[in-house]
């Protein structure tokens, strides 16, 4: 005779089936978000993590520059031009390696005797601020116009694409130098160095958005044909919903990657403009400006050229390593 149904273990205990399906002591499967998956991949890339650590260190140096200089250096614009520090015949710093000592960690600037360590620390502020804010300007403009061009297509796409082509062929460096020479010393309540920084951020960001726009446009052209977008349309979703709920969230990864790779390019552009005299005005410290002055004195004091050059090299290398790691973590199929 068959046993009654209520006598079976599953009927007596509703959890018996689950206990039979999952072995004792086994952990339940837990879903992971895209961010957690990307972070787990990024942790395995030692070069990218090293670059990220250097980037964080440089940001902290820029933020706490006044505290660091008060603790380890001298004011960046304070002259030490007496015979004790600067040779009156050659204008070179007294002592080995450009006057390096426990009092002047990176030596002294030829001629003026300003503390190179303090000027390098304050120069990090200019480079990182211009590089980051110019990247933000480029990403905002490029994302908006790229999404519009890719999503709507037609004549809108044609017009925006031709504007991108025109800006990509425009001589950015020459335009910036010409603009700096005619810009007033006071704009919108900002004077001096602030005006030049605002112009640098605006010009570098404006001429950088077509690179972002092309990538976002191509991604949008691909995403708008995906099944979940077609499903949203079939359910009556409007263009605004599709743009902000379906497309933009899936564009965050490529935008983030490109922004991390754009910052070092902007830092190099700012350094080049400062080297040519179109950057921030003296006596504000800038790495490119220090290199420009070092060209005249490198035979007397090569360290004055090496130190800001190494600062630019390390900063750009760290951002590139970190950007490559972020790209590989967010898009493993596209790596190498």
C-alpha positions in Angstrom: 0.0 0.0 0.0 1.3 3.5 -0.9 2.0 5.8 2.1 -0.2 8.8 2.6 1.0 12.0 1.1 1.0 13.7 4.5 3.5 11.2 5.8 6.3 12.1 3.3 9.2 14.2 4.6 8.5 17.0 2.1 4.9 17.3 3.2 5.8 17.2 6.9 8.6 19.8 6.6 8.4 22.4 3.8 12.2 23.1 4.1 13.1 19.4 3.5 13.3 19.9 -0.3 15.6 22.9 0.1 17.8 20.9 2.6 18.1 18.1 0.1 18.9 20.5 -2.8 21.6 22.5 -1.0 24.4 20.6 0.7 25.0 21.4 4.4 27.6 24.1 4.8 27.4 25.3 1.2 27.0 29.1 0.6 24.1 30.4 -1.5 25.0 31.9 -4.9 25.1 35.7 -4.6 24.7 38.0 -7.6 27.3 40.7 -8.2 26.9 44.1 -9.7 28.9 45.4 -12.7 30.9 47.6 -10.3 31.9 44.7 -8.0 32.9 42.6 -11.0 35.0 45.4 -12.4 36.6 46.0 -9.0 37.5 42.3 -8.7 39.2 42.5 -12.1 40.9 45.7 -11.3 42.4 44.4 -8.1 44.2 41.7 -10.1 46.0 44.3 -12.3 49.0 45.3 -10.2 50.2 48.0 -12.7 46.7 49.7 -12.7 46.6 49.6 -8.9 50.0 51.1 -8.7 49.0 53.9 -11.1 45.8 54.5 -9.0 47.8 54.8 -5.8 50.1 57.4 -7.4 47.1 59.3 -8.7 45.5 59.4 -5.3 48.9 60.5 -3.8 49.2 63.3 -6.3 45.6 64.5 -5.6 46.3 64.6 -1.9 49.6 66.5 -2.5 47.6 69.1 -4.6 44.8 69.4 -2.0 47.2 69.7 1.0 49.9 71.7 -0.8 49.9 74.6 1.7 50.3 72.2 4.7 53.0 70.2 2.9 55.0 73.3 2.0 54.7 74.8 5.5 56.0 71.5 6.9 58.8 70.6 4.5 59.6 73.6 2.4 59.4 77.4 1.9 56.8 79.6 0.3 56.9 79.0 -3.5 57.5 82.7 -4.4 60.1 83.5 -1.6 63.4 84.5 -3.0 66.7 83.2 -1.7 69.1 85.1 -3.9 71.9 86.0 -1.5 75.4 84.7 -2.1 74.7 82.0 0.5 72.3 80.3 -1.9 73.0 81.6 -5.4 76.4 82.1 -7.1 76.6 85.8 -8.2 78.8 84.9 -11.2 76.8 82.1 -12.7 73.3 82.5 -11.1 73.4 78.8 -10.3 72.5 77.4 -6.9 75.3 76.9 -4.5 76.0 73.3 -3.7 75.7 69.9 -5.4 72.6 68.8 -7.4 71.1 72.3 -7.7 71.5 73.1 -4.0 69.7 70.1 -2.7 69.8 69.8 1.1 67.6 69.0 4.1 66.3 72.6 4.0 65.7 72.6 0.2 64.7 69.0 -0.7 64.6 69.6 -4.5 67.2 72.4 -4.6 66.8 76.0 -5.6 65.7 77.7 -8.8 68.6 79.3 -10.7 68.8 83.1 -10.4 65.9 83.6 -8.0 66.6 80.9 -5.4 63.0 79.9 -5.0 62.3 76.5 -3.5 61.9 74.0 -6.3 60.1 71.5 -4.0 57.4 74.1 -3.1 56.9 75.1 -6.7 56.6 71.5 -7.9 54.0 70.8 -5.2 52.0 73.9 -6.1 52.4 73.2 -9.8 50.6 69.9 -9.2 47.5 72.0 -8.3 47.5 73.8 -11.7 48.1 70.6 -13.8 45.6 68.4 -12.0 42.9 71.1 -11.8 43.2 72.1 -15.5 43.5 68.5 -16.6 40.4 67.3 -14.6 38.1 70.3 -15.2 38.9 70.4 -19.0 38.1 66.6 -19.1 34.8 67.3 -17.4 33.9 70.0 -19.9 34.8 67.8 -22.8 32.9 64.8 -21.4 29.7 66.8 -20.7 29.6 68.4 -24.1 30.7 65.3 -25.9 28.2 63.0 -24.1 25.2 65.3 -24.8 25.9 65.9 -28.5 27.1 62.3 -29.1 23.9 60.8 -27.6 21.8 63.3 -29.6 23.6 62.5 -32.9 23.5 58.7 -32.4 19.9 58.5 -31.1 18.1 60.9 -33.5 20.3 60.3 -36.6 19.3 62.0 -39.9 20.2 65.6 -40.5 21.0 66.2 -36.7 23.6 63.5 -36.9 25.1 64.9 -40.1 25.4 68.4 -38.7 27.0 67.3 -35.4 29.3 65.0 -37.1 30.5 67.8 -39.5 31.1 70.1 -36.5 33.2 67.3 -34.9 35.3 67.0 -38.1 35.8 70.7 -38.3 37.0 71.0 -34.6 39.3 68.0 -35.0 41.0 69.7 -37.9 41.3 73.1 -36.1 44.8 74.1 -34.8 44.0 74.1 -31.1 47.5 75.2 -30.0 47.7 78.2 -32.2 44.2 79.3 -31.4 44.9 79.1 -27.6 48.1 81.1 -27.9 46.2 83.8 -30.0 43.3 83.8 -27.5 45.5 84.2 -24.5 47.3 87.2 -26.0 44.0 89.2 -26.4 42.0 88.0 -23.4 41.5 90.7 -20.7 43.1 90.6 -17.3 39.7 90.5 -15.6 36.6 88.5 -16.5 33.5 87.7 -14.5 35.1 89.0 -11.4 38.2 86.7 -11.9 41.6 88.3 -12.3 45.2 87.3 -13.1 46.0 83.6 -13.0 42.3 82.7 -12.6 41.5 84.2 -16.0 44.2 82.2 -17.7 43.1 79.0 -16.0 39.5 79.6 -17.0 40.6 80.1 -20.6 42.8 77.0 -20.6 40.0 74.8 -19.2 37.4 76.2 -21.6 39.6 75.9 -24.7 41.1 72.5 -23.9 37.7 71.1 -23.0 35.9 72.6 -26.0 38.4 71.2 -28.5 38.4 67.8 -26.7 34.7 67.1 -26.8 34.7 65.8 -30.4 36.8 62.8 -29.3 34.3 61.9 -26.6 31.4 62.7 -29.0 32.6 60.2 -31.6 32.9 57.4 -29.1 29.5 58.1 -27.5 27.8 58.5 -30.9 29.1 55.1 -32.0 28.0 53.4 -28.8 24.6 55.0 -29.0 24.1 53.8 -32.6 24.8 50.3 -31.3 22.7 50.5 -28.2 19.6 51.9 -29.8 19.1 48.7 -31.8 19.4 46.4 -28.7 16.5 44.2 -27.6 15.8 46.0 -24.4 15.4 49.4 -26.2 13.0 47.8 -28.7 11.1 46.3 -25.8 10.9 49.7 -24.1 9.5 51.2 -27.4 7.0 48.5 -27.8 5.7 49.2 -24.3 5.1 52.8 -25.1 8.3 54.4 -23.6 9.1 57.9 -24.8 12.4 59.2 -26.1 13.2 60.8 -22.8 12.8 57.6 -20.9 14.8 55.6 -23.4 17.6 58.2 -23.3 17.9 58.5 -19.5 16.9 55.0 -18.4 18.1 52.7 -21.1 21.0 54.4 -23.0 22.9 56.7 -20.6 23.4 54.0 -17.9 25.0 51.8 -20.4 27.3 54.6 -21.6 28.8 55.2 -18.2 31.6 52.6 -18.6 33.1 53.9 -21.9 32.7 57.5 -20.7 34.5 56.8 -17.5 37.3 55.0 -19.3 37.8 57.8 -21.8 37.8 60.5 -19.1 40.6 58.7 -17.2 42.6 58.6 -20.4 41.8 62.2 -21.4 43.1 63.8 -18.1 46.8 63.0 -18.8 46.5 64.4 -22.3 45.1 67.6 -20.9 48.0 67.8 -18.4 50.5 67.5 -21.2 48.6 70.2 -23.2 48.6 72.6 -20.2 52.3 71.9 -19.7 53.0 72.6 -23.4 51.0 75.9 -23.3 52.8 77.0 -20.2 56.1 76.1 -21.8 55.2 78.4 -24.7 54.1 81.2 -22.4 50.4 80.8 -23.0 49.7 79.1 -19.7 49.3 80.6 -16.2 51.1 83.9 -15.5 54.2 84.1 -13.4 54.9 84.0 -10.5 52.3 81.2 -10.2 54.1 77.8 -10.2 53.6 75.5 -13.2 55.5 72.5 -14.4 55.5 73.6 -18.0 56.6 77.1 -17.0 59.5 75.7 -14.9 60.7 73.6 -18.0 60.5 76.7 -20.1 62.9 78.6 -17.8 65.1 75.5 -17.4 65.9 75.6 -21.1 68.0 78.7 -20.4 69.9 77.2 -17.4 70.0 73.5 -17.9 73.8 73.6 -18.5 74.3 75.2 -15.1 71.7 73.3 -13.2 70.3 70.2 -15.0 68.3 69.2 -11.9 66.0 72.1 -12.4 64.9 70.6 -15.7 64.9 67.0 -14.5 62.6 67.4 -11.5 59.6 69.1 -13.2 60.1 66.8 -16.2 59.9 63.7 -13.9 56.8 65.2 -12.2 55.0 65.4 -15.6 56.3 62.0 -16.6 55.2 60.2 -13.4 51.8 61.9 -13.4 51.0 61.1 -17.0 52.2 57.5 -16.7 50.2 56.9 -13.5 47.0 58.2 -15.2 47.6 56.1 -18.3 48.3 52.9 -16.3 45.2 53.5 -14.2 43.1 54.3 -17.2 44.2 51.2 -19.1 43.3 49.1 -16.0 39.9 50.7 -15.7 39.3 50.0 -19.4 40.3 46.4 -19.1 38.1 45.9 -16.0 35.0 47.4 -17.5 35.5 45.8 -21.0 37.5 42.6 -20.6 36.6 41.5 -24.2 38.3 44.6 -25.6 41.5 44.3 -23.7 44.7 43.5 -25.6 
